[in-house]
Amino acid sequence: MSRMCDICGKGVMHGNKVSKSYNHTRRTWRPNLHTVKADLGNGTVRTIKICSRCLSAGFVNKKVRVPKAAEAKQD
């Protein structure tokens, strides 16, 4: 599984962790990904991974699950 946002393409970054004594150790920064069921607009619902920035910016329409009790009241 890739650690990459399906909307903006943000992925894992690599760099150095630097201590007080200036020792360098390799480390990684991972994006804050969320697995969301998204409505793609043409009636298809797909599970995608998006970063928190794309989620808060509203780049995707989340599929809202309606409880069965609420469906029965609407009819």
HTML snippet that shows the backbone in 3Dmol.js (N, CA, C, O; Angstrom):
<script src="https://3Dmol.org/build/3Dmol-min.js"></script>
<div id="view" style="width:600px;height:400px;position:relative"></div>
<script>
const pdb = `
ATOM      1  N   MET A   1       0.841  -1.174   0.000  1.00  0.00           N
ATOM      2  CA  MET A   1       0.000   0.000   0.000  1.00  0.00           C
ATOM      3  C   MET A   1       0.889   1.242   0.000  1.00  0.00           C
ATOM      4  O   MET A   1       1.864   1.330   0.747  1.00  0.00           O
ATOM      5  N   SER A   2       0.538   2.176  -0.837  1.00  0.00           N
ATOM      6  CA  SER A   2       1.346   3.384  -0.896  1.00  0.00           C
ATOM      7  C   SER A   2       0.909   4.365   0.179  1.00  0.00           C
ATOM      8  O   SER A   2      -0.267   4.441   0.535  1.00  0.00           O
ATOM      9  N   ARG A   3       1.867   5.104   0.683  1.00  0.00           N
ATOM     10  CA  ARG A   3       1.574   6.159   1.657  1.00  0.00           C
ATOM     11  C   ARG A   3       1.564   7.481   0.908  1.00  0.00           C
ATOM     12  O   ARG A   3       2.460   8.310   1.068  1.00  0.00           O
ATOM     13  N   MET A   4       0.533   7.664   0.084  1.00  0.00           N
ATOM     14  CA  MET A   4       0.455   8.851  -0.753  1.00  0.00           C
ATOM     15  C   MET A   4      -0.997   9.304  -0.863  1.00  0.00           C
ATOM     16  O   MET A   4      -1.912   8.484  -0.941  1.00  0.00           O
ATOM     17  N   CYS A   5      -1.195  10.611  -0.868  1.00  0.00           N
ATOM     18  CA  CYS A   5      -2.531  11.178  -1.016  1.00  0.00           C
ATOM     19  C   CYS A   5      -2.995  10.976  -2.456  1.00  0.00           C
ATOM     20  O   CYS A   5      -2.245  11.244  -3.395  1.00  0.00           O
ATOM     21  N   ASP A   6      -4.236  10.501  -2.631  1.00  0.00           N
ATOM     22  CA  ASP A   6      -4.774  10.272  -3.971  1.00  0.00           C
ATOM     23  C   ASP A   6      -5.158  11.571  -4.664  1.00  0.00           C
ATOM     24  O   ASP A   6      -5.328  11.569  -5.883  1.00  0.00           O
ATOM     25  N   ILE A   7      -5.303  12.675  -3.947  1.00  0.00           N
ATOM     26  CA  ILE A   7      -5.705  13.946  -4.536  1.00  0.00           C
ATOM     27  C   ILE A   7      -4.495  14.784  -4.930  1.00  0.00           C
ATOM     28  O   ILE A   7      -4.344  15.146  -6.097  1.00  0.00           O
ATOM     29  N   CYS A   8      -3.627  15.097  -3.962  1.00  0.00           N
ATOM     30  CA  CYS A   8      -2.520  16.024  -4.235  1.00  0.00           C
ATOM     31  C   CYS A   8      -1.189  15.321  -4.457  1.00  0.00           C
ATOM     32  O   CYS A   8      -0.245  15.946  -4.940  1.00  0.00           O
ATOM     33  N   GLY A   9      -1.086  14.041  -4.120  1.00  0.00           N
ATOM     34  CA  GLY A   9       0.154  13.313  -4.339  1.00  0.00           C
ATOM     35  C   GLY A   9       1.186  13.478  -3.243  1.00  0.00           C
ATOM     36  O   GLY A   9       2.339  13.086  -3.420  1.00  0.00           O
ATOM     37  N   LYS A  10       0.796  14.049  -2.111  1.00  0.00           N
ATOM     38  CA  LYS A  10       1.739  14.197  -0.995  1.00  0.00           C
ATOM     39  C   LYS A  10       2.153  12.817  -0.507  1.00  0.00           C
ATOM     40  O   LYS A  10       1.309  11.942  -0.316  1.00  0.00           O
ATOM     41  N   GLY A  11       3.458  12.623  -0.305  1.00  0.00           N
ATOM     42  CA  GLY A  11       3.959  11.319   0.104  1.00  0.00           C
ATOM     43  C   GLY A  11       4.978  11.422   1.211  1.00  0.00           C
ATOM     44  O   GLY A  11       5.097  12.454   1.870  1.00  0.00           O
ATOM     45  N   VAL A  12       5.709  10.350   1.411  1.00  0.00           N
ATOM     46  CA  VAL A  12       6.711  10.265   2.462  1.00  0.00           C
ATOM     47  C   VAL A  12       7.919  11.111   2.079  1.00  0.00           C
ATOM     48  O   VAL A  12       8.368  11.092   0.934  1.00  0.00           O
ATOM     49  N   MET A  13       8.439  11.857   3.060  1.00  0.00           N
ATOM     50  CA  MET A  13       9.657  12.648   2.849  1.00  0.00           C
ATOM     51  C   MET A  13      10.774  12.065   3.708  1.00  0.00           C
ATOM     52  O   MET A  13      10.520  11.547   4.795  1.00  0.00           O
ATOM     53  N   HIS A  14      12.002  12.150   3.222  1.00  0.00           N
ATOM     54  CA  HIS A  14      13.150  11.626   3.936  1.00  0.00           C
ATOM     55  C   HIS A  14      14.083  12.765   4.294  1.00  0.00           C
ATOM     56  O   HIS A  14      14.181  13.755   3.569  1.00  0.00           O
ATOM     57  N   GLY A  15      14.768  12.616   5.422  1.00  0.00           N
ATOM     58  CA  GLY A  15      15.722  13.630   5.843  1.00  0.00           C
ATOM     59  C   GLY A  15      16.548  13.130   6.999  1.00  0.00           C
ATOM     60  O   GLY A  15      16.648  11.925   7.231  1.00  0.00           O
ATOM     61  N   ASN A  16      17.136  14.050   7.719  1.00  0.00           N
ATOM     62  CA  ASN A  16      17.996  13.712   8.843  1.00  0.00           C
ATOM     63  C   ASN A  16      17.401  14.200  10.147  1.00  0.00           C
ATOM     64  O   ASN A  16      16.853  15.299  10.234  1.00  0.00           O
ATOM     65  N   LYS A  17      17.525  13.344  11.173  1.00  0.00           N
ATOM     66  CA  LYS A  17      17.239  13.764  12.531  1.00  0.00           C
ATOM     67  C   LYS A  17      18.568  14.266  13.089  1.00  0.00           C
ATOM     68  O   LYS A  17      19.556  13.532  13.067  1.00  0.00           O
ATOM     69  N   VAL A  18      18.612  15.495  13.586  1.00  0.00           N
ATOM     70  CA  VAL A  18      19.854  16.095  14.054  1.00  0.00           C
ATOM     71  C   VAL A  18      19.784  16.242  15.571  1.00  0.00           C
ATOM     72  O   VAL A  18      18.877  16.890  16.093  1.00  0.00           O
ATOM     73  N   SER A  19      20.735  15.644  16.274  1.00  0.00           N
ATOM     74  CA  SER A  19      20.763  15.709  17.732  1.00  0.00           C
ATOM     75  C   SER A  19      21.466  16.976  18.196  1.00  0.00           C
ATOM     76  O   SER A  19      21.966  17.758  17.387  1.00  0.00           O
ATOM     77  N   LYS A  20      21.497  17.167  19.522  1.00  0.00           N
ATOM     78  CA  LYS A  20      22.177  18.341  20.064  1.00  0.00           C
ATOM     79  C   LYS A  20      23.672  18.314  19.770  1.00  0.00           C
ATOM     80  O   LYS A  20      24.298  19.362  19.613  1.00  0.00           O
ATOM     81  N   SER A  21      24.243  17.114  19.697  1.00  0.00           N
ATOM     82  CA  SER A  21      25.663  16.997  19.377  1.00  0.00           C
ATOM     83  C   SER A  21      25.898  16.966  17.866  1.00  0.00           C
ATOM     84  O   SER A  21      26.996  16.654  17.403  1.00  0.00           O
ATOM     85  N   TYR A  22      24.865  17.288  17.115  1.00  0.00           N
ATOM     86  CA  TYR A  22      24.916  17.415  15.658  1.00  0.00           C
ATOM     87  C   TYR A  22      25.189  16.085  14.956  1.00  0.00           C
ATOM     88  O   TYR A  22      25.761  16.064  13.866  1.00  0.00           O
ATOM     89  N   ASN A  23      24.780  14.972  15.581  1.00  0.00           N
ATOM     90  CA  ASN A  23      24.824  13.676  14.910  1.00  0.00           C
ATOM     91  C   ASN A  23      23.621  13.584  13.979  1.00  0.00           C
ATOM     92  O   ASN A  23      22.517  13.992  14.341  1.00  0.00           O
ATOM     93  N   HIS A  24      23.837  13.049  12.785  1.00  0.00           N
ATOM     94  CA  HIS A  24      22.771  12.924  11.792  1.00  0.00           C
ATOM     95  C   HIS A  24      22.343  11.465  11.673  1.00  0.00           C
ATOM     96  O   HIS A  24      23.170  10.570  11.498  1.00  0.00           O
ATOM     97  N   THR A  25      21.045  11.247  11.771  1.00  0.00           N
ATOM     98  CA  THR A  25      20.456   9.935  11.602  1.00  0.00           C
ATOM     99  C   THR A  25      19.305  10.061  10.611  1.00  0.00           C
ATOM    100  O   THR A  25      18.515  11.001  10.693  1.00  0.00           O
ATOM    101  N   ARG A  26      19.207   9.122   9.676  1.00  0.00           N
ATOM    102  CA  ARG A  26      18.140   9.178   8.676  1.00  0.00           C
ATOM    103  C   ARG A  26      16.784   8.931   9.326  1.00  0.00           C
ATOM    104  O   ARG A  26      16.661   8.099  10.225  1.00  0.00           O
ATOM    105  N   ARG A  27      15.779   9.649   8.871  1.00  0.00           N
ATOM    106  CA  ARG A  27      14.418   9.470   9.349  1.00  0.00           C
ATOM    107  C   ARG A  27      13.441   9.782   8.236  1.00  0.00           C
ATOM    108  O   ARG A  27      13.831  10.281   7.181  1.00  0.00           O
ATOM    109  N   THR A  28      12.150   9.485   8.471  1.00  0.00           N
ATOM    110  CA  THR A  28      11.115   9.753   7.478  1.00  0.00           C
ATOM    111  C   THR A  28       9.991  10.542   8.122  1.00  0.00           C
ATOM    112  O   THR A  28       9.734  10.421   9.320  1.00  0.00           O
ATOM    113  N   TRP A  29       9.328  11.349   7.314  1.00  0.00           N
ATOM    114  CA  TRP A  29       8.114  12.064   7.710  1.00  0.00           C
ATOM    115  C   TRP A  29       6.986  11.509   6.870  1.00  0.00           C
ATOM    116  O   TRP A  29       7.064  11.503   5.641  1.00  0.00           O
ATOM    117  N   ARG A  30       5.936  11.043   7.525  1.00  0.00           N
ATOM    118  CA  ARG A  30       4.796  10.466   6.808  1.00  0.00           C
ATOM    119  C   ARG A  30       3.643  11.457   6.789  1.00  0.00           C
ATOM    120  O   ARG A  30       3.446  12.187   7.760  1.00  0.00           O
ATOM    121  N   PRO A  31       2.877  11.499   5.704  1.00  0.00           N
ATOM    122  CA  PRO A  31       1.723  12.405   5.654  1.00  0.00           C
ATOM    123  C   PRO A  31       0.595  11.896   6.543  1.00  0.00           C
ATOM    124  O   PRO A  31       0.506  10.704   6.837  1.00  0.00           O
ATOM    125  N   ASN A  32      -0.260  12.816   6.962  1.00  0.00           N
ATOM    126  CA  ASN A  32      -1.405  12.479   7.805  1.00  0.00           C
ATOM    127  C   ASN A  32      -2.549  12.034   6.897  1.00  0.00           C
ATOM    128  O   ASN A  32      -3.365  12.855   6.475  1.00  0.00           O
ATOM    129  N   LEU A  33      -2.610  10.734   6.598  1.00  0.00           N
ATOM    130  CA  LEU A  33      -3.586  10.202   5.654  1.00  0.00           C
ATOM    131  C   LEU A  33      -4.819   9.666   6.367  1.00  0.00           C
ATOM    132  O   LEU A  33      -4.737   9.125   7.470  1.00  0.00           O
ATOM    133  N   HIS A  34      -5.972   9.833   5.707  1.00  0.00           N
ATOM    134  CA  HIS A  34      -7.246   9.318   6.190  1.00  0.00           C
ATOM    135  C   HIS A  34      -7.873   8.488   5.087  1.00  0.00           C
ATOM    136  O   HIS A  34      -7.850   8.881   3.921  1.00  0.00           O
ATOM    137  N   THR A  35      -8.429   7.351   5.447  1.00  0.00           N
ATOM    138  CA  THR A  35      -9.152   6.518   4.495  1.00  0.00           C
ATOM    139  C   THR A  35     -10.609   6.945   4.519  1.00  0.00           C
ATOM    140  O   THR A  35     -11.268   6.877   5.556  1.00  0.00           O
ATOM    141  N   VAL A  36     -11.113   7.391   3.357  1.00  0.00           N
ATOM    142  CA  VAL A  36     -12.443   7.987   3.271  1.00  0.00           C
ATOM    143  C   VAL A  36     -13.189   7.366   2.100  1.00  0.00           C
ATOM    144  O   VAL A  36     -12.611   7.140   1.037  1.00  0.00           O
ATOM    145  N   LYS A  37     -14.476   7.090   2.298  1.00  0.00           N
ATOM    146  CA  LYS A  37     -15.322   6.706   1.178  1.00  0.00           C
ATOM    147  C   LYS A  37     -15.801   7.988   0.518  1.00  0.00           C
ATOM    148  O   LYS A  37     -16.476   8.804   1.146  1.00  0.00           O
ATOM    149  N   ALA A  38     -15.448   8.164  -0.757  1.00  0.00           N
ATOM    150  CA  ALA A  38     -15.729   9.421  -1.444  1.00  0.00           C
ATOM    151  C   ALA A  38     -16.703   9.191  -2.588  1.00  0.00           C
ATOM    152  O   ALA A  38     -16.646   8.177  -3.282  1.00  0.00           O
ATOM    153  N   ASP A  39     -17.600  10.157  -2.768  1.00  0.00           N
ATOM    154  CA  ASP A  39     -18.521  10.152  -3.900  1.00  0.00           C
ATOM    155  C   ASP A  39     -17.823  10.868  -5.048  1.00  0.00           C
ATOM    156  O   ASP A  39     -17.524  12.058  -4.944  1.00  0.00           O
ATOM    157  N   LEU A  40     -17.558  10.156  -6.145  1.00  0.00           N
ATOM    158  CA  LEU A  40     -16.798  10.714  -7.255  1.00  0.00           C
ATOM    159  C   LEU A  40     -17.644  11.547  -8.199  1.00  0.00           C
ATOM    160  O   LEU A  40     -17.116  12.100  -9.163  1.00  0.00           O
ATOM    161  N   GLY A  41     -18.934  11.651  -7.953  1.00  0.00           N
ATOM    162  CA  GLY A  41     -19.763  12.559  -8.735  1.00  0.00           C
ATOM    163  C   GLY A  41     -20.670  11.873  -9.738  1.00  0.00           C
ATOM    164  O   GLY A  41     -21.784  12.342  -9.970  1.00  0.00           O
ATOM    165  N   ASN A  42     -20.236  10.792 -10.332  1.00  0.00           N
ATOM    166  CA  ASN A  42     -21.061  10.111 -11.334  1.00  0.00           C
ATOM    167  C   ASN A  42     -21.775   8.901 -10.737  1.00  0.00           C
ATOM    168  O   ASN A  42     -22.110   7.954 -11.449  1.00  0.00           O
ATOM    169  N   GLY A  43     -22.004   8.942  -9.430  1.00  0.00           N
ATOM    170  CA  GLY A  43     -22.732   7.870  -8.768  1.00  0.00           C
ATOM    171  C   GLY A  43     -21.851   6.767  -8.228  1.00  0.00           C
ATOM    172  O   GLY A  43     -22.362   5.836  -7.606  1.00  0.00           O
ATOM    173  N   THR A  44     -20.551   6.832  -8.439  1.00  0.00           N
ATOM    174  CA  THR A  44     -19.654   5.808  -7.928  1.00  0.00           C
ATOM    175  C   THR A  44     -19.059   6.255  -6.597  1.00  0.00           C
ATOM    176  O   THR A  44     -18.714   7.422  -6.407  1.00  0.00           O
ATOM    177  N   VAL A  45     -18.953   5.309  -5.698  1.00  0.00           N
ATOM    178  CA  VAL A  45     -18.363   5.551  -4.390  1.00  0.00           C
ATOM    179  C   VAL A  45     -17.116   4.693  -4.305  1.00  0.00           C
ATOM    180  O   VAL A  45     -17.154   3.495  -4.586  1.00  0.00           O
ATOM    181  N   ARG A  46     -16.000   5.318  -3.914  1.00  0.00           N
ATOM    182  CA  ARG A  46     -14.731   4.614  -3.881  1.00  0.00           C
ATOM    183  C   ARG A  46     -13.983   4.972  -2.603  1.00  0.00           C
ATOM    184  O   ARG A  46     -14.069   6.104  -2.127  1.00  0.00           O
ATOM    185  N   THR A  47     -13.261   4.026  -2.055  1.00  0.00           N
ATOM    186  CA  THR A  47     -12.446   4.281  -0.877  1.00  0.00           C
ATOM    187  C   THR A  47     -11.092   4.811  -1.330  1.00  0.00           C
ATOM    188  O   THR A  47     -10.376   4.152  -2.084  1.00  0.00           O
ATOM    189  N   ILE A  48     -10.750   6.010  -0.862  1.00  0.00           N
ATOM    190  CA  ILE A  48      -9.483   6.626  -1.240  1.00  0.00           C
ATOM    191  C   ILE A  48      -8.757   7.082   0.013  1.00  0.00           C
ATOM    192  O   ILE A  48      -9.354   7.217   1.082  1.00  0.00           O
ATOM    193  N   LYS A  49      -7.453   7.319  -0.136  1.00  0.00           N
ATOM    194  CA  LYS A  49      -6.650   7.864   0.956  1.00  0.00           C
ATOM    195  C   LYS A  49      -6.332   9.307   0.632  1.00  0.00           C
ATOM    196  O   LYS A  49      -5.743   9.599  -0.409  1.00  0.00           O
ATOM    197  N   ILE A  50      -6.719  10.218   1.521  1.00  0.00           N
ATOM    198  CA  ILE A  50      -6.426  11.634   1.302  1.00  0.00           C
ATOM    199  C   ILE A  50      -5.780  12.212   2.554  1.00  0.00           C
ATOM    200  O   ILE A  50      -6.006  11.737   3.667  1.00  0.00           O
ATOM    201  N   CYS A  51      -4.971  13.249   2.348  1.00  0.00           N
ATOM    202  CA  CYS A  51      -4.302  13.897   3.477  1.00  0.00           C
ATOM    203  C   CYS A  51      -5.291  14.828   4.178  1.00  0.00           C
ATOM    204  O   CYS A  51      -6.346  15.158   3.636  1.00  0.00           O
ATOM    205  N   SER A  52      -4.931  15.239   5.385  1.00  0.00           N
ATOM    206  CA  SER A  52      -5.834  16.061   6.179  1.00  0.00           C
ATOM    207  C   SER A  52      -6.030  17.435   5.552  1.00  0.00           C
ATOM    208  O   SER A  52      -7.087  18.040   5.732  1.00  0.00           O
ATOM    209  N   ARG A  53      -5.050  17.941   4.825  1.00  0.00           N
ATOM    210  CA  ARG A  53      -5.196  19.245   4.174  1.00  0.00           C
ATOM    211  C   ARG A  53      -6.263  19.186   3.077  1.00  0.00           C
ATOM    212  O   ARG A  53      -7.087  20.094   2.968  1.00  0.00           O
ATOM    213  N   CYS A  54      -6.253  18.130   2.267  1.00  0.00           N
ATOM    214  CA  CYS A  54      -7.270  17.984   1.217  1.00  0.00           C
ATOM    215  C   CYS A  54      -8.650  17.727   1.812  1.00  0.00           C
ATOM    216  O   CYS A  54      -9.659  18.170   1.263  1.00  0.00           O
ATOM    217  N   LEU A  55      -8.693  17.017   2.922  1.00  0.00           N
ATOM    218  CA  LEU A  55      -9.970  16.735   3.573  1.00  0.00           C
ATOM    219  C   LEU A  55     -10.592  18.005   4.135  1.00  0.00           C
ATOM    220  O   LEU A  55     -11.792  18.230   3.974  1.00  0.00           O
ATOM    221  N   SER A  56      -9.787  18.839   4.795  1.00  0.00           N
ATOM    222  CA  SER A  56     -10.330  20.062   5.380  1.00  0.00           C
ATOM    223  C   SER A  56     -10.621  21.121   4.320  1.00  0.00           C
ATOM    224  O   SER A  56     -11.469  21.987   4.531  1.00  0.00           O
ATOM    225  N   ALA A  57      -9.923  21.060   3.175  1.00  0.00           N
ATOM    226  CA  ALA A  57     -10.166  22.024   2.107  1.00  0.00           C
ATOM    227  C   ALA A  57     -11.417  21.677   1.313  1.00  0.00           C
ATOM    228  O   ALA A  57     -11.905  22.505   0.545  1.00  0.00           O
ATOM    229  N   GLY A  58     -11.946  20.466   1.483  1.00  0.00           N
ATOM    230  CA  GLY A  58     -13.176  20.079   0.809  1.00  0.00           C
ATOM    231  C   GLY A  58     -12.976  19.655  -0.629  1.00  0.00           C
ATOM    232  O   GLY A  58     -13.864  19.848  -1.460  1.00  0.00           O
ATOM    233  N   PHE A  59     -11.817  19.077  -0.942  1.00  0.00           N
ATOM    234  CA  PHE A  59     -11.549  18.632  -2.304  1.00  0.00           C
ATOM    235  C   PHE A  59     -12.326  17.387  -2.679  1.00  0.00           C
ATOM    236  O   PHE A  59     -12.385  17.025  -3.854  1.00  0.00           O
ATOM    237  N   VAL A  60     -12.927  16.722  -1.695  1.00  0.00           N
ATOM    238  CA  VAL A  60     -13.647  15.482  -1.961  1.00  0.00           C
ATOM    239  C   VAL A  60     -14.976  15.520  -1.207  1.00  0.00           C
ATOM    240  O   VAL A  60     -15.061  16.065  -0.106  1.00  0.00           O
ATOM    241  N   ASN A  61     -16.012  14.934  -1.814  1.00  0.00           N
ATOM    242  CA  ASN A  61     -17.311  14.819  -1.160  1.00  0.00           C
ATOM    243  C   ASN A  61     -17.361  13.474  -0.452  1.00  0.00           C
ATOM    244  O   ASN A  61     -17.339  12.423  -1.091  1.00  0.00           O
ATOM    245  N   LYS A  62     -17.429  13.518   0.885  1.00  0.00           N
ATOM    246  CA  LYS A  62     -17.482  12.288   1.652  1.00  0.00           C
ATOM    247  C   LYS A  62     -18.850  11.650   1.495  1.00  0.00           C
ATOM    248  O   LYS A  62     -19.871  12.337   1.463  1.00  0.00           O
ATOM    249  N   LYS A  63     -18.856  10.337   1.398  1.00  0.00           N
ATOM    250  CA  LYS A  63     -20.098   9.587   1.324  1.00  0.00           C
ATOM    251  C   LYS A  63     -20.637   9.464   2.733  1.00  0.00           C
ATOM    252  O   LYS A  63     -19.996   8.853   3.589  1.00  0.00           O
ATOM    253  N   VAL A  64     -21.812  10.037   2.990  1.00  0.00           N
ATOM    254  CA  VAL A  64     -22.408  10.019   4.319  1.00  0.00           C
ATOM    255  C   VAL A  64     -23.342   8.829   4.398  1.00  0.00           C
ATOM    256  O   VAL A  64     -24.233   8.667   3.565  1.00  0.00           O
ATOM    257  N   ARG A  65     -23.132   8.000   5.403  1.00  0.00           N
ATOM    258  CA  ARG A  65     -23.959   6.821   5.597  1.00  0.00           C
ATOM    259  C   ARG A  65     -25.202   7.212   6.379  1.00  0.00           C
ATOM    260  O   ARG A  65     -25.101   7.776   7.469  1.00  0.00           O
ATOM    261  N   VAL A  66     -26.381   6.915   5.826  1.00  0.00           N
ATOM    262  CA  VAL A  66     -27.648   7.243   6.475  1.00  0.00           C
ATOM    263  C   VAL A  66     -28.123   6.009   7.235  1.00  0.00           C
ATOM    264  O   VAL A  66     -28.235   4.940   6.636  1.00  0.00           O
ATOM    265  N   PRO A  67     -28.407   6.121   8.539  1.00  0.00           N
ATOM    266  CA  PRO A  67     -28.905   4.968   9.292  1.00  0.00           C
ATOM    267  C   PRO A  67     -30.243   4.495   8.759  1.00  0.00           C
ATOM    268  O   PRO A  67     -31.020   5.293   8.234  1.00  0.00           O
ATOM    269  N   LYS A  68     -30.525   3.194   8.888  1.00  0.00           N
ATOM    270  CA  LYS A  68     -31.766   2.631   8.348  1.00  0.00           C
ATOM    271  C   LYS A  68     -32.990   3.188   9.054  1.00  0.00           C
ATOM    272  O   LYS A  68     -34.053   3.289   8.440  1.00  0.00           O
ATOM    273  N   ALA A  69     -32.875   3.548  10.311  1.00  0.00           N
ATOM    274  CA  ALA A  69     -34.014   4.107  11.039  1.00  0.00           C
ATOM    275  C   ALA A  69     -34.421   5.457  10.460  1.00  0.00           C
ATOM    276  O   ALA A  69     -35.607   5.784  10.418  1.00  0.00           O
ATOM    277  N   ALA A  70     -33.438   6.244  10.013  1.00  0.00           N
ATOM    278  CA  ALA A  70     -33.732   7.547   9.422  1.00  0.00           C
ATOM    279  C   ALA A  70     -34.367   7.375   8.044  1.00  0.00           C
ATOM    280  O   ALA A  70     -35.213   8.178   7.649  1.00  0.00           O
ATOM    281  N   GLU A  71     -33.965   6.333   7.310  1.00  0.00           N
ATOM    282  CA  GLU A  71     -34.588   6.075   5.995  1.00  0.00           C
ATOM    283  C   GLU A  71     -36.051   5.715   6.149  1.00  0.00           C
ATOM    284  O   GLU A  71     -36.876   6.133   5.337  1.00  0.00           O
ATOM    285  N   ALA A  72     -36.395   4.936   7.190  1.00  0.00           N
ATOM    286  CA  ALA A  72     -37.773   4.509   7.410  1.00  0.00           C
ATOM    287  C   ALA A  72     -38.660   5.697   7.768  1.00  0.00           C
ATOM    288  O   ALA A  72     -39.833   5.718   7.393  1.00  0.00           O
ATOM    289  N   LYS A  73     -38.127   6.686   8.486  1.00  0.00           N
ATOM    290  CA  LYS A  73     -38.905   7.867   8.855  1.00  0.00           C
ATOM    291  C   LYS A  73     -39.189   8.766   7.664  1.00  0.00           C
ATOM    292  O   LYS A  73     -40.214   9.447   7.638  1.00  0.00           O
ATOM    293  N   GLN A  74     -38.292   8.782   6.668  1.00  0.00           N
ATOM    294  CA  GLN A  74     -38.484   9.640   5.507  1.00  0.00           C
ATOM    295  C   GLN A  74     -39.588   9.131   4.595  1.00  0.00           C
ATOM    296  O   GLN A  74     -40.236   9.923   3.910  1.00  0.00           O
ATOM    297  N   ASP A  75     -39.813   7.815   4.576  1.00  0.00           N
ATOM    298  CA  ASP A  75     -40.836   7.231   3.682  1.00  0.00           C
ATOM    299  C   ASP A  75     -42.216   7.442   4.162  1.00  0.00           C
ATOM    300  O   ASP A  75     -43.168   7.007   3.513  1.00  0.00           O
TER     301      ASP A  75
END
`;
const viewer = $3Dmol.createViewer("view");
viewer.addModel(pdb, "pdb");
viewer.setStyle({}, {cartoon: {color: "spectrum"}});
viewer.zoomTo();
viewer.render();
</script>
